Amino acid sequence: MIRRSPRLPAQALASPTRRTFVQGLFLGGAALAAGTLRVPAHARDAVVARPGTELAGTDFRLDIGPAIVNFTGRTRPAITVNNALPAPILRWREGDTVILRVANHLPPGIQTSIHWHGILLPANMDGVPGMSFDGIMPGESYLYRFTLKQSGSYWYHSHSLHQEQAGLYGAIIVDPLRPAPYHWDREHVVLLSDWTDLAPSDLFARLKKAPHFDNWYKPTVGDFFRDLRRDGPAATLADRRAWGEMRMTPTDLSDVNGHTYTYLMNGVTPANNWTGEFRPGEKVLLRFINASAMTHFDVRIPGLKMTVVAADGQYVHPVSVDELRMGAAETYDVIVEPSGQDAYTIFAQDMGRTGHARGTLAVRGGLEAPVPAVDPRPRLTMADMGHGGHDTHGKGTEGGCGAAMAAEGGCGANMQGAHASHGGGGMQSHPASETGNPLVDMQTMSPASKLDDPGIGLRNNGRRVLAYADLKSVFEDPDGRDPGRTVELHLTGHMEKFSWSFDGIPFAGAEPLRLNYGERMRIVLVNDTMMQHPIHLHGLWSDLEDADGSFMVRKHTVDMPPGTKRSYRVRADALGRWAYHCHLLYHMDAGMMREVRVEERS
């Protein structure tokens, strides 16, 4: 049956508790454990990788169901839309009202949902079970209906626990009412993702028990003696002592990497080589979408410049680069002009340099270009994590923890006492909820915006790499008002416990962040962890500011490297209950999530 959603004000929706919300998420993902997702006989032989499948118009039927896939030589269960992985590309038009009938054909007990990432819509159309609606139970359908207020490249995915990891994601293209400020002759969606043969719930359980399972590159005795020769004994010993006190390693760049994941481009493995065609002399628009669960991708096309023309669906002043980093959920539109050779490799390596996705731009199918090797593995420094004023090497971003910090009580968890004993002087303050918190294992001392930093592993690599500072919206601040108040939130976690949170408080125990309808406010994020977190606010734009507090670029997902402090303005123009979370799937599930409530002033 079709269950229509009532056209009620958002505040009139049911208000389930956080416990109900978490239980709803569990129903959506627990059955993905090995052997519990039963695939009906008619779906077992399906070929689900159909890259490029596109549905256009205003009226859509999307059927969510089980299927079998094989990316690695092993057949594994997946969750698909219209029996396709990735899900079909949805092509809409700005100003149209779209209707999407989403049906759940999953086995009994498995709830599902679709969230339209970055699309402005009423709260009860946002697709977050337990927050904006009840979810879609097996045998039922939900009618999504909303009018498109924007154009650009976006994507959609399940918001029911781990179904996004299991294959429920796809691209959205919203064509503009008015011509874009740039021209292209041909376009291709390039959707990047990460696939695991593990049941996603089993992968999450492994992260809780052995969070460093994929970190195969811990410092060795050979590294120690190399550092002794380069930096001397005092600096080397201080650096090792600092990392030891944090119970962390400088090679732990991502929780899950190519040792577990197979990286896909439009649902195609590197060996199978997705190909997008071009004619020499054409301008080709590539719509890059990072639909991964846990992966930052560094993207380049050897031999071609990429002109970035849009970020997160919004036009930016063109900037020409060789390479760009994409956090999970971010999108970038680039224009390339291939000529002079018949094939070019689209190369997307993971941030930890453990694997890659790749495809080809070619004048015809079947051609390949050389595939570069992944870059050398980078290592985090204390300066990368906001402890730069205390380095032992005296080289800023190459610094270590240092003897001075060791004398103050070391780094990481033991740094909390040191923070408490320092007032002012540029030292970052921290919320009281972090003090003595067993779910917080480190705090940054001197964070910076680092908007002009391309990121670890990309500095001084001989290529022109995009940084956030390069992104400038083609429009002025759409609101124009100064923020009336500021809210500071800290991204916190404990690596050994695989616990993630805001201000040391995981989602289940956190109070909602309340916004007054119509207000203009500023959110300041401080990353106290050694991990990089792409943060997504549902329902509202995040207008990123530069280091001086001036409007820079409009985004729906703001990436937060370790040791950074970044701010953005929010106009609370959408009533209702909205999710606010890290878009690394297992970080969100482990607690790095808040509810935002936009309410009428009392």
N, C-alpha and C positions, 0 to 999 in steps of 0.2 A: 504494500500500500504506500501511497505518497502521504507523508505527514507534513502538512504545511506549517510553517512557523507563523505565529501570530504577529501582526505588525504592531507590537507594543513598544512603548518607550523602554530603553535599555534598563532603566532602574526598576521596571516592573517585572523583570525576569526573576526566576527562582534564584535563590542565593545558597547553593550548597556549601557545606563546610569544606575546609581544606582536606579533611579526611575523606569525604565523599569524592573530592576531586582526584586525590591520589588513588583511591580505589577504582575510579573510572579509568584512569590511566593504566592501572594494572590489568583490568579486563581487556584493554585494547592490545596488550602486548604479551601477557604471560603465555598465551597459547602458541606463541611462536617458538617456544622451547622445543628441542628436538623431539620429533615424533608426535607432537600434539596438534600441529596444523595439518589436518587431514585434507588432502587434495582429492576432489571427486575424479572418477575415472575419465570423464570427458575432458578434464583440464590437464591430464598428466602428459600428454604428448604435444602440448601447445608450444609453438615457437613464439616467445614473447618479446624478443629484442627486435623492435621494428622502428629503428631510429628515423626521425623525419615525419612520422605519422602526424597529420595536422587536422584538427577540427575547427571549422570557422563558422561564425554566425552569432545568433543570440540565444538559441535554444539547444541544450546539450543533455545527453544522458550519459552518465558515468557509472559504470558497474565495477565495484570493488570486489575482488574475489581472489581465491588461491590459485597458484600456478606452479609449475616446475621450471627451473632454469638451470643452465649449465654454463658457467663462466670459467671454470677451472678444471674441467674433466670429471667433476662430480655433479650429479643432479641434486638440486637442493630446492626446498620450498621457498616461495616468494609470495608477496602480496602485490597485485597489479591492478591497474585501471584499464578496463576494456581489453583485458588480456595482453597488455603491452607493458614493457619495462625498458626505458622510462615510459611513464604515462603519456598519452597523446599531447602534442602541443595544442594549446587552446589559443585561437586567434580571435580577439575581440576588437571593438572600435570604441574610442573615447566618446562618451555621451550616450552610448547604447545602454539599455537595460538588459542584462543577461539573466537567463534562467537555467539553472543546472540541477537536474534531478539525479541525486547521488544515491545509488542503491547498494546495500550491504549484502553480498552473497557469501560472506565468510561463514565458517562453521558456527554452531550454537555457542553462545557465550563470548564471542569475539566482537567487541564494539569497534567502530571505526569512525573516521572523520576526515574532512579536508579543510585545511587552512589556506587561504589565498594570500600568500606572503607578499606584503608591501602594498596590497590593494586597500584603498579607503572604502569602508562600508559600515553598515550598522553592526553593533556589537553582536546581535544574534545571528549574523551571517559570517562571523569570523572563524567559526569552526574549531573552538577549543572546548572539548568535553568537560563538563563540570564547572565551566566558567561562563561561556557565552551560549551554550546549549547543552542538551543532555547526551550528545553523541548519537550515533546511528547504530541501532541494534540489528542483529542478523534478521533478514527477511523484511526489513523496513527500508524506507527511503526518506531522504530529507530534501526539501526544496529550497535551494539557495536562490535568492533573487536580489540583485543590487544594480545600481546605475554607476557606470564607470566615470570617475572624475579625473582621470589621469591617462597618460599614455606611457609606453616604454616596455622594457623587458623585465618580467617578474617570474615567479614560479609558484607552484602549489605542492602541498605535501600533507601527509597525515599528521595530526597532532595527538594521536593515540599511542602513547608510549613509543615502542620501537618500530612501528610499521614503516616509518620513513626509511630506516635502515634496510628493511626487508623489500623495498622496491616501490613504495607508494609515493612517487614524486614525478613532476613533469613541469614543462615550461609554459609560460603565459606571455603572449605578445599582444599589447594593446596599441593598435594603430592610431595615430593622432588625427584630430579633426583638422588641424592646420598643418601645412607642410613642415617637416623637420628643418632645422637650420643647417642641414648638410645633405649631400646627395650621395646615393649609392645605386648600383646597377643590379646587385644580387645580394641576397643575405642567407646566412646559415645560423641556426642555433647551435651553440657548442656547450652542451650540458655535461658538467663534470660530477662524478660521484664515486663513492667507495663501496665495494661489495665485500661481504664476508660469508664464507661457507658456514661459519658458526651460526647457530640460532642467536639472534640479537640478545635475547634474555640471558643466554649462556655467556656471551661476551661481557655483558654488564656485570654478571656475577663474578667473572674472572677479574674484571677491573677492581671490584671491591676486595677480592682476596689477594690478588697479585698485580697491583697497579703498574709495576715496572716490567711486566712480562715482555713487552715489545722493545724495551730499551736494551739492545744488544751491544751498545757501544760505550759502556762505562769506562772511565779512565783506567789505564793499565800501568804496570810498572814502567814500561817503555815510555809512556806519556810523562810519568813522573820525572824520569831522568832527562827527557827532552826539555821539560819546563825548568829543571834545575840549571841546565846549560844556558837557557834563554833568559831566565828571570832571576836566577840566584836562589840560594837556599831559603832566605827569610821570606821572600815573596811566595815561593812555591809552597813552603810549609804552612804559611798563613792561609793561602788559598785552599789547600787541602783541608785544613782545620775548619775553615768556614763552611765548606760544603758538607763536611762530616757532621758538624753541629746541626745543620739543617736537615740531615738525613736525606739529601738530594744529590743528584749528579748533574753536571753542566751539559750533558748530552740528552737530557730528558726533555725533548722539544714537543713531543706529542704523545698522548696516552696510547693511541692505536696507530699503527703505521703499516708500511708495505710488507711487514712480516706476517700480518694478519689479513690485510686488505688487498684486493685486486682493484686497481683504479680503472674507471670506465670513462669513455667519452661518448656521449649519446648512447649509452648502453652497450658499447663495444669495447672489448679488451684491446690492449696495445697490439697483440699479435694479429688481431683481425682487422685493425686499421680502418676506422671510420674515415670516409672520404667525402669531402665537399668539393664540388666542381666550380671552376671559374673559366672565363675567357680572358686571354691576355689583354691588358688595358682596362679591364673593368675595375670599378671600385666595389669592393666586397665588404658588406657589413657583417661582422661576427658578433653575435649576442652571447657573450660568455656568462654562464650561470653556474655558480658553485652550489650544487644540490647535495653535497656530501654530508654525512653525519658527523664526521670528526676531523676533517682534513683541510688544512690550508694548502692551496695550490699556487705555485709560482709559474706563470704562463709566459711563453715566448714563442715566436715563429722565426727560427734562424733564417736570416736573409731578408726579412721584411720588418719595416717599421710598423708599429700599431699606433693609430691616432685615436686616442680615447675621446669619445664624444658624449657619453652618458655614463652615469654611475647610479646604481640602484634605480634605474628607470628614468632618471631626471637628467636633462641636458646639462652638460658642462662645457666650458670653453675648451676647444680642442687642445690636446697636449700629445706630443709625439714621443713614444717610448719604445724601448726594446723589450721590456719585461714588466709584468705587474703581479702583485700578490693579491690573492682572493681569499678572504676569510669565508668560512661556511656561511651560506645564504646571501653573500654579496653578488651583485651582477655588474658587469661592465660591457658597454657597447663600444667596439672599436672598428675603425675602417682601415683596410689594407688594400694595396694596389699591386697585386702580383704581376710581374712581367720579367722576362729574361730567362725563366726556367719553367719547366712543366709541372713541377711538384715542390711543395714546401711542407715541412713537418710542423704541426701544431703540437707543442711540447708542454706538458703540465706536470712538473715534478712536485712531490710533496715537500713540505717545509723541512722535514727531517732528513731528506735526501735518501729515502729507502725505496723509492719506486716512482713510477710515473704513469700518467695517461698520455696517449698520443693518437693523433689522427693526421690526415693529410689534406691539404688544398692542392688540387690537381686539375689539369685540363681534361682528364678523363679518368674513369675508374681503373684500378689496378696498378697505378703508379705509386711509387714511394720516393721519399727523399731521405738522406741520412738522418738517423735518430741520435741526438747527442747523448753522451753519458750524463748521469746525474752529477751535479756539482759536489765538491767536497762537503762533508758533514760539518756544519758549524757547531760551536760550543757557546753556551751562555756564559756571561760574565756577571760579576756582582753589579757592575754598572748597568747591564741590561735589566736588572731587577730593581733599579732605583737605589742602589747603594754606591753610586758613582763617586761620591765625595771621599770615599774611604779606600780607594784602590791602592794596591801595592805596586803596580807597575807604573803608575803615573801617566797612563795613556787613556784616561777617560773610559771609552767604551770597551777597552781591553782590560779594565781593572779587575782586581780581586777583592776579597773581603778586607784583608789587611790586619796588621797586628793591633792597630788602634781599636778597631772594632772588636777584635778578640778580647782585648783588655776590658772593653765595656760589657762583655757578656756574650760576644759572638754574634752570629747572624741568625735569621730565621726565628724559630719559636722563642729562643732565648733573648731575642732582640726586644721583646715586649717590655721588659723592665728598663732597658736602655731608652726606649721611646718615652717612657713615663718620667724619666729623670731629666729630660731635655725639654725646655719650653722655648718656643719661638725659634729664631735663628734659621728659618727656612726648613726646620724639621717638620715632616708631615705629621699632623695629628691623626688620631684614629678613634673610632667610636668606642664607647665603653664596653659594648657587647663583644669586642674582640679581646679584651684584656683577660688573660688567664683562660681563654676559651680553648678547650681540647680539640675543637674543629678548625682551629687557625694555626698553621705551622710556620707562617712567616708574615712580615709586614714590610712594606717598602719605606725607606727613609727619606729619599729625596726624589720623588717622581717628577717627570716632566712630560709635556705633551708629545714630544718627539714626532711632530707632524711631518717634519722634513726628512725623517729617517725611513728609508725603504724597508728596514727590518733585518733581523739577524739572518745571515747567509746571503744577503743581497747587497751589502755595502761594498763598494769598491771592487765590484766583480767585472769591470770593464764594459758593462752595459748600462744604458740609460734606463733606470728603474723608476716606476711610478711611486710617488709618495702621496699621502693625503694632502700635503701642502700644495701639490700640483692641481688639486681639484677645486675649481671655482664654478659655482652655478652661473648659468647665463642670466639669471634674474637676481634682483636684490632680495633682501630679507622679506619674505612674503607677508610677514606680520608687521614689522616695523617698530613694535614697542620694545622697550627695554624689559627684561624679565623682572617680574614683581617679587620673586623670591628664588632662592637657590636651595636645592637638595643635593647633598653629597652622599654617594653610596660607594662602598668599598667591595671590590670583588675579592672574595676570600675562599680559602680552601685548606685541606689537609691532604697532602699527596699520599701518605701511607694509608690513610683511611678512605681515600677516594671520596671525600666529602667536599661539596662545593656550595657556596652560599653568597648572599649579599650581607655585609656587615657581620659575618660569622653566624648568621641565623638562616638555616635552611628553610626552604619554602613552607614545609609543613608547620613550622612554628612562627612564621613571619606575619606581621600585620600588613594589610594592604597599604600601598602608597596612594594617598588621596589627593586628587587634583580638583580644583574648582572649575566648573564649566566656563570656558571663555578666557581663562587666565593664560598669561604668557609666563613661563617659568624656566629655570635653568637646572639641568641635571649635570652634576659633576661626578665622573666615575674615576676611581682610583684603583688600579690593579695591584693588589698586595700579593699576588701569587707569581709563580715562575712560569705559568702557562699563558697562552694567548687566547683571549676570549672575544668572539664576535657577539655583541649584545644587540638584541632586537626588541624594540618596543612595538607592540601591536597597535593598530588603529590610529596612530599619530605619527607625524613626521619627526625625525630627529635632525635639527638644523645645526650641523657641526660648526663650532666656532674656532677661530685661530687663537694663537697664544695671547693675543690682545683682547679677546672677547668679541671680535667682530664676526659677523656671519660669513661663512666660507662656502659650505656646500650642503645640500639637502640629501639625507640618506634615510634608509629604513633599518640599516644594520651598521653599527659602529664597532670596528675592530679595536681591541685593546691589548697591545703587547705588554709583556711584563714591565713593571716599573713605570707605567705611563699614567698620566692624569689628563683626561680630556673632558671637554664640556660641550654641551649642545642645548639649544633652546627647543622647547616644546610648547605648542599652542594646544591647549586642552579643548578641542572643538568637536569631540565625539563622545557623547554620553555613554556610560556603560562600564563593564568590567573587562579589562584587557590584560593579556599575559605580557610579561616583561622578563626576558630570560637570556642566558647564554645559548647561542645556537649550536654549540657542540652538544649533540644529542644526549650523551651520557652525563655531561656536566649538568644539563637541565634536569635530567631525571634524578641526579644525585643531590639536587637542592638549590642550584643557582638559578632561582626563579622567584619572582614576586608577582603579586596581583596589583594592577593599577586601577583605581576607580575614579572615573570622571563623573562628578556629581554636581547637581544644581546647588548654588550657594544657599545655605539655610538662612 
